[in-house]
Every structure is written in structure tokens, then in C-alpha cells.
Amino acid sequence: MTSSLAARITRTSGSNFYYAFRVLPAAKRRAIYALYAFCRVVDDCVDEVGGEGETGLSRWMAEVHRCYAGRPETELGRELTEAVAQFPIPRSCFEQIVEGCRMDLATRRYPTFADLRVYCERVASAVGLASIEIFGYEDPRTRDYAVELGLALQLTNVLRDVADDVARGRLYLPLEDLERHGVSEGALLQAARDPRSPRPAGLRELLSFEAERARSHYARAEALLPARDRRSMLAAEIMGAVYRTLLDEWVRRGHPVGGERTSLGKPRKIWTALRTIPRVYWGL
């Protein structure tokens, strides 16, 4: 059987989420693939060389509206239409995701963490809120869990992707944090562009601070997840476990901001996913 476009986008992207999605039953897996593929294509509009920018974002948002009306015009749109017809995904989640991507077209620096949090909630927490509608939940507090987990995942991405983001002219680390730790923007940019250059004083402390902030959001997510929804959030918990492992690996490597991007090999991702199952189901 030929795989869907959304499944192919998800599989070939090398996403850390792929193994989390595999634990879902077929209908939910098709829907989460469609959601992920949408996130991928709108992100590509603002991140990839030759991306369509605002034109692409507007075009995809128009397709979302057509999906909710049952009149999609694209292959991915048809898969999204099936997802939103089967699961109560709020249209506002797609609007927030696109608005977050739109921020990448205009915003290059974030003065405070409060500013960065707005961005993270749009590009990540909104995805979490859409995802839990697919996973299924009973307790409304699970929405708070989704918001916090989304923040944790995105903050992990921010740390892992400093060099890639600098190459695109962006810096997501809050400027107030740089100032607090005595790290100039210029010195950080130089470290990201040339990992062989001397590390500026205060950089390790800055990055340790940011890592602990991410960990605090993982901890808050764990504390907020209601017991009765824990099993239905297995895929989300696998996502969190893989990304926490990625964060730990980034720390173990010395908080790199340049050079080779920190990643986990396929066996380690699979092992992390497998060991999450007994923890979620039986507390082991």
C-alpha cells in the first residue's frame, strides 16, 4: 500500500517524533502525520532557501479554512480534512502555528523570555493542544500539560539549533539572559559561527541556565499530567522522553552552540521510546 504524503513527509524529515507516532492506532497516526506535515510545510516557508514566506503562509492558512469547510485543494489538505473531521482540533491551533511561523519573518531577536514564550506557545504549544485532541483526553488539565510540554520541546530546539538559527539571522536566546550572564551578542554569534573560537566568559553559565529552564518545563508538564490521561498521552510522553534525552546529550557534549548539530541515533530513539512504555503504563 502506498503511504500518504503526510506519512512520507514525517518519515523522511528525520523527526524525533516519528517513533512516538508509531505507537498510535492507524486513524490517530494518519491524523498526527497530517498535523506534523502541515507544521513542516509552513515551517519550510520561512526557514528554507527559496521558501515562499508570507505568500506560502497565507496560501496554507487558506487551505486550512477550506479543510474545515470540507473543500481542500491539495493532497495534504485532503489528509488534514480527514483529521479535522474525525478529531475536534480547534482551527485556532492552526492559526497560532502559522502566526508563530510569521514571527520568524519579522522577529530576529527576543528581548525577554516573556517575548520568547509567546513564540514558543505559537509554534509548539499550539501543536501540543492540537495533538491531544487526536490522542484523546478526559481531564481539561491535560491542556495545561500540552502547553508546558510544548514549551519544553521548543526550548530544547532553541538550544540545539543555535548555529542553524544564527545562520538564518535569528537568535532566540533572550537578550536579557545574555546581559544577566555578561555575554555579548557579538561573542555568542562568533561562537555559533566558529566553534573553534574561544568561548566567551559566562557562556557556559548562560547555557546551563537555559537548559535548566527547559528542564523546569518538562518537570511542570510531568506534574500537570492527570493520572487518568497518562496512558492516552503515551505518544506525547515518548516525545518528551526523546527530547529530554536530546537535551541531556547536548549538555553532556558541553553545551555546543556551533559545529555539528546534536542528535540521537535511531537505536537510541527506539530504546528511549520502548523504555517509556512501562513507565507510562505501570510506573516502572
KOLPA-770473 format. One record per residue: x, y, z of N, C-alpha, C, CB in turn; residue in one letter. Coordinates in pm, whole numbers, padded with zeros to 5 digits, always signed. Glycine has a CB too. Example, Ala and Ser with C-alpha at 12.3 -4.5 7.8 and 13.67 -1.06 7.14 Angstrom:
+01319-00569+00780+01230-00450+00780+01320-00330+00780+01131-00447+00905A+01285-00225+00708+01367-00106+00714+01290+00003+00787+01408-00060+00572S
This chain:
+00085-00120+00000+00000+00000+00000+00089+00125+00000-00096+00001+00124M+00059+00222-00089+00137+00343-00099+00110+00431+00023+00104+00418-00229T+00218+00481+00086+00200+00565+00203+00149+00702+00162+00331+00578+00282S+00084+00770+00254+00029+00902+00227+00141+01005+00218-00073+00941+00334S+00108+01121+00163+00205+01230+00155+00249+01271+00295+00144+01350+00082L+00155+01284+00387+00189+01326+00523+00282+01226+00590+00062+01345+00606A+00255+01097+00570+00342+00994+00628+00482+01001+00569+00283+00855+00603A+00490+01027+00439+00622+01036+00375+00699+01158+00426+00608+01044+00222R+00631+01271+00442+00696+01391+00494+00748+01365+00634+00598+01511+00494I+00667+01300+00717+00707+01272+00854+00825+01177+00859+00589+01215+00933T+00818+01071+00781+00923+00970+00784+01055+01024+00731+00881+00849+00703R+01050+01100+00623+01175+01145+00560+01234+01268+00628+01150+01176+00414T+01158+01332+00717+01210+01452+00785+01314+01419+00891+01095+01528+00847S+01319+01291+00933+01410+01254+01041+01361+01303+01175+01547+01307+01014G+01231+01330+01187+01176+01387+01309+01198+01298+01430+01028+01413+01291S+01229+01362+01542+01238+01290+01669+01101+01240+01715+01299+01380+01776N+00994+01289+01650+00859+01249+01688+00814+01119+01622+00763+01358+01654F+00883+01076+01519+00835+00966+01437+00806+00841+01519+00937+00933+01328Y+00895+00806+01611+00877+00682+01687+00767+00696+01792+01008+00643+01754Y+00739+00818+01832+00624+00839+01920+00495+00816+01844+00626+00981+01979A+00489+00862+01721+00368+00845+01641+00339+00698+01610+00380+00923+01511F+00442+00616+01603+00424+00476+01565+00342+00396+01667+00558+00410+01547R+00331+00444+01790+00255+00369+01891+00105+00393+01879+00302+00406+02031V+00065+00486+01794-00077+00521+01783-00151+00424+01691-00091+00665+01731L-00281+00404+01715-00362+00326+01620-00370+00399+01487-00503+00300+01676P-00408+00328+01382-00397+00378+01246-00465+00513+01223-00454+00279+01151A-00587+00530+01270-00660+00655+01243-00592+00774+01310-00806+00644+01291A-00550+00755+01433-00481+00864+01503-00344+00890+01441-00466+00830+01652K-00280+00784+01394-00149+00802+01332-00162+00881+01202-00082+00664+01304R-00264+00854+01122-00286+00930+00999-00309+01078+01031-00405+00874+00920R-00387+01104+01135-00418+01243+01171-00294+01316+01222-00528+01247+01277A-00214+01251+01305-00095+01319+01359+00009+01340+01249-00034+01239+01475I+00018+01247+01155+00106+01268+01040+00063+01392+00963+00106+01144+00947Y-00068+01408+00941-00118+01524+00868-00086+01653+00942-00270+01512+00846A-00104+01653+01073-00072+01771+01154+00077+01802+01146-00115+01750+01300L+00160+01700+01164+00304+01722+01159+00346+01772+01023+00379+01593+01193Y+00293+01714+00916+00331+01755+00781+00291+01900+00756+00266+01664+00677A+00176+01941+00807+00137+02082+00795+00240+02171+00864-00003+02105+00855F+00278+02134+00985+00378+02213+01058+00509+02220+00980+00403+02153+01197C+00545+02109+00916+00669+02103+00840+00664+02197+00720+00697+01959+00795R+00554+02195+00646+00549+02275+00523+00541+02424+00553+00429+02234+00438V+00471+02463+00660+00466+02607+00690+00599+02653+00749+00349+02638+00788V+00666+02566+00824+00798+02600+00874+00897+02618+00758+00848+02491+00970D+00886+02532+00659+00973+02543+00542+00951+02675+00467+00950+02425+00447D+00830+02729+00475+00802+02857+00409+00893+02968+00461+00655+02896+00428C+00930+02960+00589+01008+03069+00648+01153+03029+00676+00944+03114+00777V+01184+02899+00669+01318+02854+00704+01404+02816+00585+01309+02737+00795D+01344+02765+00480+01422+02711+00370+01457+02818+00267+01345+02599+00303E+01575+02803+00207+01615+02892+00099+01513+02878-00014+01760+02860+00049V+01460+02988-00059+01358+02982-00163+01219+02954-00108+01393+02878-00263G+01204+02953+00026+01072+02934+00085+00977+03045+00043+01081+02927+00237G+00849+03017+00045+00751+03112-00009+00720+03228+00085+00625+03041-00042E+00770+03222+00209+00746+03331+00303+00599+03356+00329+00809+03455+00252G+00561+03484+00334+00423+03521+00365+00325+03464+00263+00410+03672+00370E+00366+03458+00138+00277+03402+00036+00240+03258+00069+00344+03408-00103T+00341+03178+00109+00316+03039+00143+00232+03025+00268+00445+02967+00161G+00260+03107+00369+00182+03101+00493+00036+03133+00466+00239+03198+00598L+00012+03236+00388-00127+03274+00357-00196+03165+00275-00131+03407+00280S-00122+03106+00183-00181+03000+00100-00219+02880+00185-00082+02958-00010R-00133+02842+00279-00164+02726+00363-00275+02756+00463-00038+02679+00436W-00281+02880+00513-00390+02914+00603-00523+02912+00529-00366+03051+00667M-00522+02955+00404-00644+02947+00324-00685+02802+00303-00625+03017+00189A-00586+02714+00286-00616+02572+00269-00674+02513+00398-00489+02494+00229E-00627+02558+00512-00685+02513+00640-00833+02548+00646-00609+02575+00761V-00866+02671+00609-01007+02712+00611-01090+02625+00516-01020+02860+00573H-01032+02591+00401-01103+02503+00309-01119+02363+00368-01029+02496+00174R-01018+02319+00444-01028+02186+00508-01146+02182+00604-00897+02153+00584C-01163+02286+00684-01275+02288+00779-01409+02300+00707-01258+02404+00877Y-01407+02351+00585-01530+02358+00505-01550+02233+00421-01526+02480+00414A-01452+02140+00428-01463+02016+00351-01431+02032+00204-01598+01961+00365G-01353+02137+00167-01323+02161+00025-01172+02183+00004-01402+02284-00025R-01088+02088+00044-00943+02107+00026-00904+02102-00121-00867+01999+00104P-00791+02164-00153-00744+02168-00292-00611+02098-00312-00732+02311-00338E-00550+02049-00204-00419+01984-00214-00425+01844-00155-00311+02069-00143T-00324+01764-00187-00318+01629-00132-00306+01633+00020-00199+01553-00192E-00217+01718+00071-00204+01730+00216-00332+01785+00277-00086+01819+00253L-00396+01878+00208-00522+01932+00256-00629+01825+00271-00571+02041+00164G-00631+01730+00180-00729+01621+00191-00703+01537+00315-00725+01532+00067R-00576+01517+00348-00544+01442+00469-00578+01522+00594-00395+01403+00470E-00555+01653+00589-00593+01738+00702-00745+01742+00719-00539+01880+00682L-00818+01743+00607-00964+01743+00614-01015+01620+00688-01024+01750+00474T-00956+01505+00657-00993+01382+00728-00964+01395+00877-00917+01261+00670E-00850+01456+00910-00812+01470+01051-00908+01560+01127-00670+01524+01062A-00940+01677+01071-01026+01771+01144-01171+01726+01144-01015+01911+01084V-01208+01639+01051-01343+01584+01053-01357+01476+01159-01380+01527+00916A-01249+01406+01186-01254+01293+01279-01221+01333+01423-01159+01186+01234Q-01140+01439+01439-01096+01479+01572-01123+01629+01592-00944+01449+01592F-01158+01670+01715-01200+01810+01739-01082+01905+01754-01288+01817+01864P-01000+01915+01651-00884+02004+01655-00931+02147+01633-00777+01962+01548I-00909+02236+01727-00954+02375+01708-00882+02441+01590-00930+02457+01835P-00956+02514+01510-00896+02587+01399-00791+02686+01451-01005+02662+01318R-00813+02735+01573-00721+02833+01631-00580+02777+01646-00772+02879+01766S-00567+02644+01661-00433+02585+01672-00355+02608+01543-00443+02433+01702C-00418+02587+01428-00352+02612+01301-00320+02760+01284-00438+02562+01186F-00412+02845+01326-00389+02989+01316-00269+03032+01400-00514+03067+01361E-00258+02974+01520-00144+03007+01607-00013+02957+01549-00166+02949+01746Q-00014+02837+01493+00107+02780+01433+00156+02870+01320+00082+02637+01381I+00066+02911+01234+00103+02998+01121+00150+03133+01172-00016+03015+01024V+00084+03186+01274+00125+03315+01328+00265+03305+01390+00024+03363+01434E+00296+03193+01451+00431+03173+01505+00534+03171+01393+00438+03044+01585G+00504+03100+01285+00596+03100+01171+00610+03240+01112+00546+03003+01062C+00500+03315+01113+00505+03453+01061+00601+03538+01144+00364+03516+01061R+00611+03511+01273+00705+03584+01357+00848+03568+01307+00694+03538+01502M+00879+03450+01251+01014+03426+01202+01049+03513+01082+01030+03281+01166D+00949+03567+01017+00975+03655+00903+01016+03795+00947+00853+03662+00814L+00975+03833+01068+00996+03971+01111+01079+03985+01238+00864+04037+01132A+01075+03885+01324+01141+03896+01454+01274+03821+01452+01050+03841+01567T+01380+03892+01480+01514+03833+01476+01574+03818+01615+01605+03916+01390R+01521+03892+01713+01571+03887+01850+01455+03893+01947+01670+04004+01877R+01475+03835+02066+01373+03834+02170+01432+03900+02295+01325+03688+02200Y+01386+04020+02329+01444+04091+02444+01429+04016+02576+01379+04225+02456P+01313+03953+02597+01286+03886+02725+01234+03745+02703+01185+03967+02808T+01237+03666+02810+01180+03532+02799+01029+03538+02776+01210+03450+02926F+00963+03640+02832+00819+03655+02807+00791+03669+02658+00764+03777+02884A+00879+03743+02588+00864+03757+02443+00884+03622+02373+00963+03861+02388D+00989+03550+02414+01017+03421+02353+00905+03322+02381+01150+03365+02404L+00847+03331+02500+00740+03237+02536+00621+03250+02441+00695+03260+02682R+00589+03371+02401+00480+03390+02305+00508+03311+02178+00460+03541+02272V+00630+03323+02128+00669+03249+02008+00657+03099+02030+00812+03286+01966Y+00712+03050+02140+00712+02906+02169+00571+02851+02182+00790+02876+02296C+00483+02928+02244+00345+02882+02259+00276+02871+02123+00267+02975+02350E+00313+02958+02032+00250+02954+01900+00303+02838+01816+00274+03085+01827R+00434+02821+01811+00489+02719+01721+00495+02580+01783+00626+02760+01676V+00481+02570+01916+00496+02439+01980+00378+02403+02069+00623+02436+02063A+00340+02491+02162+00227+02457+02250+00098+02442+02171+00210+02565+02357S+00081+02522+02066-00039+02508+01982-00042+02372+01914-00045+02620+01876A+00076+02323+01876+00083+02188+01818+00043+02084+01923+00228+02158+01763V+00090+02105+02046+00053+02014+02154-00096+02013+02179+00126+02051+02281G-00158+02130+02178-00302+02138+02201-00380+02071+02089-00345+02283+02215L-00329+02080+01967-00393+02007+01856-00372+01857+01870-00338+02056+01719A-00252+01819+01912-00217+01677+01921-00302+01603+02025-00071+01661+01955S-00327+01667+02139-00402+01595+02243-00546+01571+02202-00397+01672+02375I-00598+01652+02110-00732+01624+02058-00732+01497+01975-00784+01743+01973E-00620+01466+01914-00605+01341+01839-00581+01225+01935-00490+01352+01736I-00495+01246+02034-00464+01138+02128-00586+01101+02212-00348+01180+02220F-00667+01201+02247-00784+01179+02331-00752+01201+02477-00839+01039+02311G-00837+01276+02548-00816+01301+02690-00950+01329+02757-00718+01419+02713Y-00951+01315+02889-01074+01336+02965-01067+01459+03056-01104+01214+03048E-00950+01484+03113-00935+01590+03212-00888+01719+03142-00833+01548+03323D-00960+01832+03160-00919+01958+03096-00778+02002+03134-01016+02066+03132P-00728+01957+03249-00593+01996+03291-00486+01941+03196-00565+01947+03433R-00523+01844+03115-00428+01790+03018-00388+01898+02917-00487+01669+02946T-00473+01997+02897-00435+02107+02808-00317+02186+02865-00555+02201+02785R-00316+02203+02997-00202+02272+03060-00074+02190+03043-00229+02296+03211D-00088+02059+03052+00026+01969+03026+00080+01989+02886-00015+01823+03046Y-00011+01998+02788+00031+02013+02648+00106+02144+02627-00091+02007+02556A+00059+02250+02692+00126+02380+02680+00268+02372+02735+00047+02489+02753V+00283+02315+02855+00415+02308+02917+00510+02216+02841+00403+02260+03060E+00458+02102+02794+00544+02012+02718+00589+02079+02588+00471+01880+02689L+00499+02151+02524+00537+02223+02403+00647+02323+02428+00417+02292+02344G+00638+02396+02539+00743+02491+02575+00876+02419+02595+00705+02567+02702L+00874+02307+02666+00997+02232+02692+01061+02184+02563+00968+02113+02784A+00980+02130+02473+01033+02080+02346+01094+02193+02263+00922+02010+02266L+01025+02308+02258+01076+02417+02176+01202+02478+02237+00968+02524+02160Q+01209+02488+02368+01329+02541+02432+01448+02448+02408+01307+02561+02583L+01422+02318+02402+01528+02223+02367+01575+02248+02224+01478+02078+02383T+01482+02270+02134+01518+02303+01996+01601+02430+01989+01392+02318+01910N+01562+02532+02066+01635+02659+02066+01782+02637+02101+01571+02758+02165V+01807+02555+02201+01945+02530+02245+02021+02445+02143+01946+02461+02381L+01957+02343+02090+02023+02253+01997+02053+02322+01864+01937+02130+01975R+01973+02423+01827+01979+02480+01692+02039+02620+01687+01843+02482+01633D+02115+02660+01788+02169+02797+01790+02243+02829+01660+02262+02816+01910V+02335+02742+01619+02416+02769+01500+02329+02780+01375+02522+02660+01480A+02234+02688+01358+02147+02691+01241+02065+02820+01238+02053+02570+01240D+02016+02860+01355+01934+02981+01361+02018+03107+01334+01865+02992+01498D+02139+03110+01389+02228+03223+01363+02256+03235+01214+02360+03209+01442V+02274+03122+01147+02298+03123+01002+02179+03183+00927+02325+02980+00951A+02060+03177+00986+01940+03236+00925+01918+03379+00974+01817+03150+00955R+02009+03429+01055+01997+03566+01105+01912+03579+01229+01942+03652+01000G+01886+03468+01296+01798+03471+01414+01874+03430+01540+01678+03380+01392R+01832+03485+01652+01883+03444+01782+01765+03439+01877+01995+03542+01835L+01738+03319+01929+01622+03301+02014+01653+03314+02163+01560+03167+01988Y+01778+03300+02202+01810+03315+02343+01775+03457+02386+01960+03284+02370L+01698+03474+02493+01655+03608+02534+01774+03699+02563+01566+03600+02658P+01769+03821+02511+01880+03915+02530+01898+03950+02677+01856+04041+02448L+01790+03949+02755+01804+03977+02898+01888+03870+02967+01667+03986+02963E+01885+03746+02916+01965+03639+02975+02113+03658+02940+01915+03501+02927D+02140+03700+02817+02278+03729+02779+02335+03838+02869+02286+03771+02630L+02258+03943+02889+02305+04055+02971+02328+04010+03115+02205+04171+02967E+02237+03928+03167+02249+03881+03305+02377+03801+03327+02129+03796+03343R+02420+03727+03224+02537+03641+03238+02663+03704+03176+02510+03507+03173H+02652+03830+03136+02768+03900+03086+02819+03851+02952+02876+03890+03184G+02729+03802+02867+02768+03752+02735+02717+03851+02631+02710+03607+02709V+02807+03905+02550+02764+03997+02446+02704+03921+02330+02881+04084+02398S+02612+03985+02259+02551+03921+02143+02657+03886+02039+02444+04012+02080E+02751+03977+02018+02856+03953+01919+02941+03832+01952+02944+04073+01908G+02975+03815+02080+03057+03700+02121+02981+03569+02102+03100+03714+02266A+02851+03570+02131+02771+03449+02112+02760+03415+01964+02631+03467+02172L+02739+03515+01881+02729+03491+01738+02860+03435+01683+02693+03620+01664L+02973+03486+01732+03102+03436+01687+03121+03291+01727+03215+03521+01744Q+03079+03255+01850+03091+03116+01897+03004+03023+01815+03053+03106+02046A+02887+03072+01772+02797+02990+01691+02853+02970+01550+02658+03054+01684A+02916+03073+01497+02968+03066+01359+03099+02990+01351+02986+03205+01303R+03179+02996+01458+03311+02932+01456+03333+02861+01589+03424+03036+01430D+03302+02731+01596+03317+02658+01723+03461+02649+01771+03261+02520+01709P+03558+02682+01685+03698+02678+01727+03741+02806+01798+03788+02655+01606R+03659+02909+01790+03693+03036+01855+03680+03022+02006+03603+03150+01803S+03756+03102+02083+03746+03094+02230+03605+03124+02277+03845+03191+02296P+03559+03047+02373+03425+03070+02426+03427+03193+02517+03375+02944+02504R+03328+03280+02502+03325+03400+02588+03296+03362+02733+03220+03500+02537P+03349+03442+02824+03321+03421+02966+03171+03432+02989+03398+03524+03053A+03120+03345+03071+02978+03348+03105+02890+03264+03014+02931+03487+03102G+02945+03217+02901+02861+03143+02807+02813+03011+02867+02937+03117+02676L+02901+02938+02931+02861+02809+02989+02751+02829+03093+02983+02737+03054R+02765+02932+03176+02664+02960+03278+02531+02999+03213+02711+03072+03373E+02539+03077+03105+02418+03114+03032+02347+02991+02978+02451+03210+02917L+02421+02904+02914+02359+02786+02852+02309+02687+02956+02459+02718+02759L+02380+02677+03069+02332+02592+03179+02199+02645+03233+02437+02585+03292S+02190+02777+03243+02066+02841+03289+01951+02809+03194+02085+02993+03300F+01977+02818+03063+01872+02790+02965+01832+02643+02968+01919+02829+02825E+01929+02554+02989+01897+02411+02997+01809+02382+03117+02026+02327+03004A+01840+02447+03230+01758+02426+03349+01618+02482+03331+01825+02490+03470E+01606+02590+03257+01472+02643+03228+01392+02540+03149+01481+02776+03150R+01455+02480+03047+01385+02377+02969+01345+02261+03059+01473+02327+02854A+01437+02217+03145+01406+02105+03235+01291+02139+03328+01530+02068+03318R+01282+02265+03369+01172+02303+03459+01037+02288+03390+01190+02448+03507S+01034+02310+03260+00907+02294+03187+00874+02146+03166+00914+02366+03052H+00976+02062+03146+00949+01917+03144+00891+01873+03278+01080+01838+03113Y+00948+01924+03387+00901+01886+03520+00758+01935+03544+00994+01942+03629A+00728+02055+03499+00592+02107+03515+00493+02026+03434+00586+02254+03474R+00532+01989+03314+00444+01906+03231+00415+01774+03301+00507+01880+03091A+00518+01712+03354+00501+01584+03424+00407+01598+03543+00635+01529+03471E+00423+01708+03617+00339+01730+03735+00194+01760+03697+00395+01844+03819A+00172+01818+03581+00038+01859+03540-00043+01749+03474+00048+01976+03448L+00023+01644+03426-00049+01539+03353-00138+01459+03448+00051+01444+03282L-00270+01467+03431-00361+01392+03519-00341+01241+03502-00508+01430+03489P-00351+01168+03612-00326+01024+03609-00418+00952+03512-00343+00966+03749A-00542+00995+03502-00636+00920+03418-00611+00941+03268-00779+00961+03452R-00531+01043+03233-00499+01066+03093-00356+01021+03058-00516+01212+03059D-00287+00963+03154-00147+00930+03130-00130+00831+03016-00084+00874+03257R-00211+00727+03013-00195+00625+02908-00230+00680+02770-00282+00504+02939R-00332+00765+02763-00369+00820+02633-00264+00918+02582-00505+00889+02641S-00180+00968+02671-00072+01059+02633+00060+00986+02610-00053+01167+02740M+00055+00855+02586+00179+00778+02566+00265+00839+02456+00146+00633+02532L+00206+00873+02342+00286+00929+02233+00351+01060+02275+00198+00952+02108A+00277+01145+02347+00334+01271+02394+00446+01246+02494+00225+01358+02459A+00429+01146+02580+00532+01115+02678+00658+01062+02610+00480+01013+02779E+00641+00988+02501+00758+00943+02425+00829+01062+02362+00716+00840+02315I+00752+01156+02306+00812+01278+02252+00896+01347+02360+00703+01373+02198M+00836+01364+02478+00907+01430+02586+01032+01355+02628+00816+01446+02704G+01024+01223+02634+01139+01143+02675+01253+01154+02575+01099+00996+02692A+01219+01151+02446+01322+01162+02342+01389+01300+02349+01262+01140+02201V+01309+01403+02366+01366+01538+02371+01443+01564+02500+01257+01641+02355Y+01399+01508+02611+01478+01521+02735+01612+01452+02719+01403+01460+02856R+01612+01337+02653+01738+01266+02625+01827+01350+02534+01710+01129+02561T+01766+01414+02435+01842+01502+02346+01903+01619+02423+01751+01555+02232L+01826+01678+02512+01877+01788+02595+01993+01740+02682+01766+01846+02683L+01978+01623+02743+02086+01568+02826+02212+01543+02744+02040+01437+02893D+02194+01496+02621+02308+01471+02534+02377+01603+02496+02263+01396+02407E+02299+01705+02471+02355+01837+02440+02437+01889+02558+02243+01937+02404W+02385+01872+02678+02458+01913+02799+02586+01830+02814+02369+01899+02925V+02574+01699+02793+02689+01611+02807+02802+01649+02711+02648+01466+02782R+02765+01698+02593+02865+01738+02494+02926+01875+02522+02803+01738+02356R+02884+01937+02633+02944+02065+02670+02870+02187+02622+03080+02070+02619G+02737+02177+02603+02654+02289+02560+02702+02351+02428+02652+02397+02669H+02720+02273+02323+02772+02330+02198+02674+02428+02134+02804+02219+02100P+02727+02539+02083+02644+02635+02010+02689+02644+01864+02650+02774+02076V+02793+02573+01827+02841+02570+01690+02887+02431+01655+02955+02671+01670G+02921+02411+01531+02968+02280+01488+02854+02184+01462+03060+02222+01592G+02884+02056+01477+02786+01951+01446+02664+01960+01537+02850+01812+01458E+02548+01951+01476+02421+01958+01549+02403+01834+01634+02302+01974+01450R+02367+01852+01760+02344+01739+01850+02221+01661+01806+02328+01787+01995T+02237+01529+01796+02125+01444+01756+02138+01309+01823+02119+01427+01602S+02030+01231+01818+02028+01096+01872+02019+00998+01757+01909+01076+01971L+02091+00889+01765+02082+00786+01663+01950+00711+01672+02197+00690+01676G+01915+00644+01564+01790+00570+01558+01778+00467+01670+01778+00500+01424K+01882+00387+01701+01867+00289+01811+01836+00355+01945+01994+00206+01824P+01898+00471+01969+01875+00537+02097+01733+00593+02104+01977+00649+02118R+01682+00645+01993+01545+00692+01991+01448+00578+02018+01513+00759+01857K+01472+00464+01953+01384+00349+01971+01389+00300+02115+01422+00235+01875I+01510+00292+02170+01525+00246+02309+01454+00341+02405+01674+00236+02346W+01468+00471+02381+01402+00569+02467+01250+00554+02459+01442+00712+02427T+01200+00531+02338+01056+00511+02321+01010+00385+02394+01020+00502+02173A+01085+00277+02379+01044+00149+02439+01046+00156+02592+01136+00036+02392L+01144+00222+02648+01152+00225+02794+01049+00320+02855+01292+00265+02838R+00990+00407+02770+00886+00498+02819+00754+00425+02840+00866+00614+02721T+00730+00318+02765+00602+00248+02773+00575+00192+02912+00598+00136+02672I+00666+00115+02972+00636+00064+03108+00628+00175+03212+00742-00035+03150P+00700+00285+03191+00690+00396+03287+00551+00457+03283+00795+00504+03257R+00497+00475+03163+00364+00537+03149+00255+00443+03196+00339+00577+03004V+00267+00315+03159+00159+00220+03188+00162+00167+03332+00165+00105+03092Y+00280+00143+03384+00288+00077+03516+00377+00151+03616+00340-00064+03498W+00426+00270+03579+00506+00348+03671+00642+00288+03700+00433+00365+03797G+00695+00206+03607+00824+00139+03630+00941+00228+03591+00831+00008+03553L
